[in-house]
Amino acid sequence: MDLIEEPRKVRKIKFRIPRTCICPNCGKKQKFRKHKEYWKRVKDMNVDEAVLLEVRVIYAKCLNSECPTRCFCLPTPGIKKRSRCTDRLRAEAVASLVQDNSTCPRTSRRLSRCFNTTGSKSSIDRWKHQEADKYDISEIIQKLDFSGILCVDEYKPSRAKTYDLIDSDGRTGRILYVTPIEYLGRGLIQNHFQELRNFGINPQVIVFDMRKVFPNAARKAFPGVLIQHDYFHVIPPLAGLAFEERYG
């Protein structure tokens, strides 16, 4: 039986009320005066048993008569405003996605299996995007530590009207960048490669399929780059098996 199906233990968290507070709207430091309070339940990680936190949320009055804000919520350590999970649970889910190169369903199952808590696929995906919004795309790509081997492939679902160009690291398998494109024209492909160059991606090797638009566009954006066609498109499946049997 899964631990998260058992009755969860509820722990009350009551933070210390400060003597003074700062209004986030007018920025004025003032004496604390309570406006209202309520309790909310928040998900948290626990290795031993399933636990829910019951946290007290306090609103303070703004004593500045010129401020349009009547009241504001005091910050809760370790929990973001209007969040139903702790910061460490959110950080663990994002780390599982980025460092382990995992997926939202696998991360959700890992939270249930290891930390006795739940996280829906949509919630984990939302946490990932909220974390990514804090960074510039160039900073994210730098943190992925590009190996120098770039794999480029296009994807077009049957119902879609546009393609998706997917750029990934050929050594680690991490997706570096995904961009929609109307059609696979030479100019659009070259602009895409130029955009990657502006992000700091300067590959030594580029791997793609047999489409004719890729090689010339890649050479113009990355002079001197080594171009490699992937074996999936070069060698038919049966010929590939014969090749492996002969050469190992």
C-alpha distance (Angstrom), angle and dihedral (degrees) to the residues before:
residue distance angle dihedral
M1 . . .
D2 3.81 . .
L3 3.77 115.4 .
I4 3.77 94.0 -131.2
E5 3.81 90.0 63.0
E6 3.80 91.5 62.7
P7 3.82 121.0 88.5
R8 3.78 108.0 -79.3
K9 3.76 123.0 -126.9
V10 3.81 113.0 -122.5
R11 3.79 119.7 -144.6
K12 3.78 121.4 -168.0
I13 3.79 117.2 -135.2
K14 3.80 115.8 -162.1
F15 3.79 113.5 179.6
R16 3.75 123.1 -154.9
I17 3.82 114.5 -96.3
P18 3.81 112.3 -126.9
R19 3.80 123.1 -130.6
T20 3.80 92.0 -133.1
C21 3.80 133.0 27.7
I22 3.81 138.8 -175.0
C23 3.79 122.4 -127.1
P24 3.84 108.7 -127.7
N25 3.82 90.7 -146.7
C26 3.82 104.6 49.1
G27 3.81 97.0 17.9
K28 3.80 93.5 -134.3
K29 3.79 118.7 149.5
Q30 3.78 109.5 -135.2
K31 3.76 145.0 159.5
F32 3.80 114.2 -78.1
R33 3.78 117.0 -105.2
K34 3.78 118.2 172.0
H35 3.78 119.8 -125.6
K36 3.81 101.1 177.4
E37 3.77 142.8 -36.4
Y38 3.79 139.3 -155.7
W39 3.80 139.6 172.5
K40 3.79 126.0 -114.5
R41 3.80 132.4 -176.3
V42 3.79 118.7 -122.3
K43 3.80 131.4 -170.8
D44 3.79 118.1 -120.1
M45 3.80 138.9 172.8
N46 3.78 123.0 -101.1
V47 3.80 127.3 166.6
D48 3.82 97.1 -157.9
E49 3.79 103.6 44.1
A50 3.80 143.9 -8.6
V51 3.81 109.8 -82.9
L52 3.80 135.4 -176.8
L53 3.78 122.0 -164.4
E54 3.79 119.8 -138.9
V55 3.79 104.0 -155.2
R56 3.80 128.3 -169.6
V57 3.81 113.5 -128.8
I58 3.80 116.2 -159.9
Y59 3.80 129.4 -164.6
A60 3.79 119.8 -157.9
K61 3.81 128.7 -155.2
C62 3.78 119.1 -116.3
L63 3.81 107.2 -127.9
N64 3.79 93.6 -165.1
S65 3.81 106.0 106.3
E66 3.82 91.3 -158.4
C67 3.79 94.4 54.7
P68 3.83 115.0 97.4
T69 3.82 90.2 -149.2
R70 3.76 111.0 95.1
C71 3.79 96.3 -170.7
F72 3.79 139.9 -6.1
C73 3.78 137.4 -160.1
L74 3.79 119.1 -106.2
P75 3.81 113.7 -126.1
T76 3.78 115.0 -101.6
P77 3.84 113.3 -143.0
G78 3.81 110.7 -116.2
I79 3.82 95.4 6.1
K80 3.79 127.0 84.1
K81 3.79 121.6 -136.2
R82 3.83 113.0 -80.9
S83 3.80 89.9 2.2
R84 3.80 120.8 139.3
C85 3.80 94.3 -158.8
T86 3.79 136.7 53.6
D87 3.79 121.8 -102.0
R88 3.79 92.0 -114.8
L89 3.82 91.8 55.3
R90 3.80 90.2 51.1
A91 3.83 90.8 46.5
E92 3.81 91.9 50.1
A93 3.81 91.6 52.1
V94 3.82 93.2 48.1
A95 3.82 91.6 46.7
S96 3.79 90.1 52.1
L97 3.81 90.2 53.2
V98 3.82 96.5 45.8
Q99 3.80 106.8 31.8
D100 3.81 96.8 36.3
N101 3.83 93.0 36.5
S102 3.79 86.7 -130.9
T103 3.81 133.1 156.0
C104 3.79 131.9 -113.7
P105 3.86 95.1 -106.7
R106 3.82 92.1 48.7
T107 3.80 91.7 47.1
S108 3.81 90.5 49.7
R109 3.81 91.0 53.0
R110 3.81 90.6 46.7
L111 3.81 92.1 54.2
S112 3.79 89.4 51.3
R113 3.80 94.6 45.3
C114 3.81 100.8 42.4
F115 3.80 106.7 24.3
N116 3.82 104.5 30.1
T117 3.78 94.5 -123.4
T118 3.77 138.9 102.9
G119 3.76 134.6 -120.8
S120 3.78 121.5 174.2
K121 3.79 120.3 -135.1
S122 3.81 90.9 -113.7
S123 3.82 92.2 50.5
I124 3.81 92.9 49.3
D125 3.80 90.7 47.5
R126 3.82 89.6 50.4
W127 3.81 91.4 50.1
K128 3.80 89.4 50.7
H129 3.80 92.7 53.0
Q130 3.81 92.4 45.0
E131 3.79 89.8 53.5
A132 3.81 92.6 45.5
D133 3.81 91.3 50.9
K134 3.80 88.8 65.6
Y135 3.80 91.3 66.4
D136 3.76 137.1 58.3
I137 3.81 114.1 -114.8
S138 3.81 89.8 -116.5
E139 3.83 90.4 55.8
I140 3.80 91.2 49.6
I141 3.81 92.2 50.9
Q142 3.82 91.0 49.0
K143 3.80 90.7 52.5
L144 3.83 89.9 53.3
D145 3.84 88.4 65.6
F146 3.81 99.3 -136.8
S147 3.82 111.6 -136.5
G148 3.82 96.5 -150.5
I149 3.82 96.5 -106.3
L150 3.80 110.4 106.4
C151 3.81 122.9 -166.2
V152 3.80 117.1 -163.3
D153 3.79 125.0 -171.2
E154 3.77 136.6 159.2
Y155 3.79 127.2 -131.0
K156 3.78 127.7 -166.3
P157 3.81 120.9 173.5
S158 3.79 115.8 -145.0
R159 3.83 92.6 -110.3
A160 3.80 96.2 43.3
K161 3.79 124.4 98.2
T162 3.81 95.7 -157.2
Y163 3.79 137.3 49.8
D164 3.78 127.5 -119.0
L165 3.79 116.6 -139.5
I166 3.80 108.7 -149.7
D167 3.81 119.1 -160.8
S168 3.78 117.6 -167.9
D169 3.78 140.3 168.6
G170 3.79 107.7 -99.0
R171 3.80 93.0 -151.3
T172 3.81 102.1 44.4
G173 3.82 100.3 23.9
R174 3.81 92.2 -129.9
I175 3.79 116.8 148.5
L176 3.79 108.9 -121.0
Y177 3.78 103.5 -179.2
V178 3.80 140.1 -5.8
T179 3.79 122.5 -165.7
P180 3.82 132.6 172.5
I181 3.81 117.6 -123.0
E182 3.81 129.4 -172.4
Y183 3.80 96.8 -137.9
L184 3.79 138.7 -16.5
G185 3.79 97.6 -94.2
R186 3.80 122.6 155.6
G187 3.80 93.3 -121.0
L188 3.80 93.7 49.8
I189 3.81 92.0 47.1
Q190 3.80 91.1 49.7
N191 3.83 91.0 49.4
H192 3.79 88.5 51.1
F193 3.81 92.1 52.9
Q194 3.80 90.1 46.6
E195 3.80 89.0 53.0
L196 3.80 90.0 53.2
R197 3.80 89.3 50.8
N198 3.81 90.2 52.7
F199 3.81 88.2 53.7
G200 3.80 90.2 57.4
I201 3.81 97.7 -100.9
N202 3.81 105.8 138.3
P203 3.82 106.4 165.5
Q204 3.77 125.5 -160.7
V205 3.81 91.0 -160.2
I206 3.82 129.7 28.2
V207 3.80 120.7 -164.1
F208 3.81 121.1 -164.5
D209 3.79 141.8 138.7
M210 3.81 129.8 -84.9
R211 3.80 98.4 -79.9
K212 3.80 110.3 133.9
V213 3.82 95.3 -138.2
F214 3.80 94.9 65.3
P215 3.86 105.4 65.0
N216 3.83 99.4 51.5
A217 3.81 92.7 41.6
A218 3.81 90.9 49.4
R219 3.82 93.8 49.0
K220 3.80 92.1 51.2
A221 3.80 92.9 51.3
F222 3.84 95.8 38.2
P223 3.83 110.6 28.6
G224 3.80 112.7 -155.6
V225 3.81 94.9 16.4
L226 3.81 117.6 149.4
I227 3.82 111.4 -119.9
Q228 3.80 120.8 -150.9
H229 3.81 126.3 -178.3
D230 3.79 111.7 -143.1
Y231 3.78 115.7 -110.5
F232 3.78 93.2 -126.6
H233 3.81 89.3 72.2
V234 3.81 97.9 32.4
I235 3.80 101.1 48.6
P236 3.85 120.0 44.0
P237 3.82 114.2 -128.4
L238 3.83 95.7 -103.7
A239 3.79 92.8 44.2
G240 3.79 88.8 48.8
L241 3.81 91.4 55.7
A242 3.79 90.8 49.1
F243 3.81 89.5 49.1
E244 3.82 91.8 52.8
E245 3.81 92.4 47.1
R246 3.80 91.5 51.1
Y247 3.78 101.1 40.8
G248 3.79 101.6 21.2
